[in-house]
Amino acid sequence: MIEKVLSRSLRVMFAGGLAMGMHAATAQEAAEQPMQRVEITGSSIKRIAAEASLPVQSFNQKDIKKSGVTTVTDFIQQIPAMQGFSVAADSVGGGGGGVTTASIHDIGEQYTLVLLNGRRVAPANSGTTIDLNSIPLSAVERVEVLTDGASALYGADAIAGVVNFILKKGASDWEINAKYNRPQESGGASNSVSISKGFGDIDEDGYSVFFSASHDGQKSLKASQRDFAKTGIINFTDPATGRALQFINGSSRAIPGNATVKYRSATGTESVNLNPYALAHGGCAPLNHDFYADGNCWFDSASTIEINPETRRDALFSSGSLKLGQSGFNAFYDFAYTDTNVRASIAPLPAQFAIAPGSSLYNQYILPNLTAEQAAGVDSVVANYRATGLGNRVYDYGTKATHIVVGIDGNAFGWDLNSALTWSRNKQKTEYVSGTPWADKFQSAIDAGTIDPFAGTVSDATRAALRGSDFSGLYSTQTVTMKGWDARGSRALFALPGGTSMLGVGVDYRNTAYTTANEDVALNASLLGDGGAVDSGFERDNAGAYAELMMPVSKQLELTASARYDQIGGVKDKLTGQKVSGSENATTWKLSGKYSATKSLMFRAAAGTGFRAASMQEIAGVLEDWGVTGGNYQCPLTGTTHPLASYCNNVGRQQFEAFRGGNPNLKPEESKQWSIGTVWEPTASISMALDLWNVKISNQVTSVNEADIFADPAKYADLYTTKHMNATGADVLAVKLLPINIGQRENRGIDYDFTHKVNVYGGKLTSRLAGTYLLRSRYTLPGSSEWTTDLNRYGEDDAVSFRHVIKASSSFETKQFTHTLTAAYRNGYVDKPQTLDDCAVIVAGAPGECYAVTLRVPSYTTFDYQLAYRPMAKTEITAGVINLFDRNPPFSLRNAGPHQVGYNPSYSSALGRQFYLSASYKF
């Protein structure tokens, strides 16, 4: 009810003109300043900012402060045009590795180019995806987001658009900023502090230097600290039938452990599951449940995890310029260094190991529970055990990102010239903090009887033996180094009726090297459950040249044409010196134009093409261990003629081993995109912008969803393989998650933003509304021409494309105070279907009675409030509340990807209501 009342209030506040006017707000502010020619994201031609016709959303420091965020990631991912990115919570068992990303229009992070001062930085992987953690928020002057394809200027990976971080420079006061944020409930508190200063004026002093240093951190949030996430065993009611149900996201690797016994019978090899504790005590132990009446007890692993990882970031940034005598040129540099740690904690180790027939464990726990036929024909016994005595598995992803640019810019022979060398490196170390034992030490303790996997309690002796086998230390190091050179220039050409035509040209070259160096513990598969890692190293060269011509055909009509040629070298294996793939090349183009019908009404349109080669890992990656599947499945090969059907053990639902690798036969992706829009400023205080856009990608590269592999084993027969388990000595069924060209993807939507400014009650009221309305988000299924969609539904790609993503705000500013109220909205969607075959949902109180249900996830609206107080000219104190009405994430039955259960961490925060206090002081 409170939210509805506040919604009405917001509508009244926005009635005079609605907002989030990124275009108009910045254009009006620029108009108040002296006109100067600057570089605009999406163009190589220097021009007056107000002249730009591209759909560029620009955010300044004031916008960033009003958002209440602490990191670049948090700011970028709250922009309505952003969908489909990676969040920090993906690192909780989801393979995120601590990386956070940007993704424009839900097209994908690999298609969104992220720049620092208009130049590339080293990616977080072997492709082009940039980790936003490597960019210090305290150094950001403004952010420009081009929501239109720009491959014809920047190269292959700008199909969806560009995010350009423009960092601070030049003379400025000393400035200290500090902030503390604490959720109302326990867990997840954060803090930040930064200091900055700029020296010298390039025009008066002949030099300028700016530097900033910052630190920020966030504490972890445990599942047990939030009611909506504290268990993987969720009781709910089917809204259609009123039937009481249970959603199950557990594991058959339990505490006390289960056992799978394979034996020879008169009809062949069979298997039986049993839990010695349950058989002795008439039921499963605490934290375990009997869901399927299959002989297993199931462990509530989701209850033990941390749903938000602990993070820490230290950053240094400096920029400078030096006038080179009377030459008309300046030398410049940019330096950025970020040291980030993301520490993720997931459930205790799900250990699997052999129990030797005749051993003390076998005689005490297994043999008494077997029939005479089973005991006589025993082939093997495997224990499925949860090593809770070790505590959670904790991984530390430490990333050090270094970015250095040196160059010159100036004017010569009528050209605005700029050229620079770039050296950028992203180095990530994965460390095992605790929770994973050495395989030999663990097995020795099992053989000695020190670890008792079937006991009802974890004894002191078992706990000591487990901890004595624990590994702690460096596991692997991934290094991505990018070296590049670029040069560009622009100049006036000839006069046209509408003004002077402008030409921009440029060339660029870069070499990207990717290596993964594993420690001996990883190479030798020395840890329990490891399959053995493989060192890898790849590199390739990229070169391109482009030209852009802007022609003011008349006072009303301006046309721009650009074209680019890219040469993407073949992937070279650095370890063998061999080429894995051949080179690729392509020419891309873009045509755009704007028509100023009146001084207050402008129409714009653009069309172009794009081109992207697969990442080096996707092309050349070796087949390597990738853990286990995210979901539990019945073996789909039972009763089939598949050559690996004999590896089905008929032991019920389980997680299967998984590999990942590369595919040297991948084709380049190609895209076509177009947009058409309008900007209307009926008065000096009102601006409205609408843009209809469409992006279609052919030969898109992705891997087949694990659920599809198990749902259609005939179609994906070649994606099944076996994996040798060192702990048990057995070969088990596994799947290969390999990249393929799946066919096509098409996204279409409308971006809108409106702003209204009015002077009222002695202050300035600014109201803004922005959003993206998706009309289409569809893709073809792997291996077919059949289209499917995830628009407003949980799709087969384990993701949702939201039709409505909206952000509205209203700020009232006086000399001393600024009040800001912000609302963010995402529509509801159809949840992941839970089928009878999946059996992730059962009838409450009826183990083994599977139930098919598909829920609808409700919409999600949050409100934030901020008050900024300026007691003196150079001091500002800010207090705010995030998620004012303490809205919990919507209930979801998602059970793929990261390990959080009960909600989707990609679309909502688990922190709840948060209070923050910050202060800024200049001197």
Helices and strands as residue ranges (DSSP letters): H 2-14, H 22-31, E 37-38, E 47-48, G 49-51, E 56-60, H 61-67, H 72-76, G 88-91, G 109-111, E 112-116, E 119-120, G 132-134, G 137-139, E 140-146, H 151-154, E 161-167, E 172-183, E 190-199, E 207-218, E 221-222, G 223-225, G 227-229, E 233-237, E 244-248, E 258-265, E 268-274, H 276-281, E 288-289, E 298-299, G 301-304, E 306-308, E 310-323, E 329-346, E 350-354, H 360-361, I 362-366, G 367-369, H 372-376, E 378-386, G 388-390, E 393-412, E 415-437, H 439-447, H 460-468, E 470-496, E 499-518, H 520-523, E 536-551, E 557-568, E 572-573, E 584-598, E 601-612, H 616-620, E 624-628, G 645-647, E 657-660, E 669-683, E 686-703, H 706-711, G 717-719, E 720-725, E 730-737, E 739-760, E 763-780, E 787-789, E 804-813, E 817-826, E 829-830, E 841-843, E 856-857, E 860-872, E 875-882, E 914-922
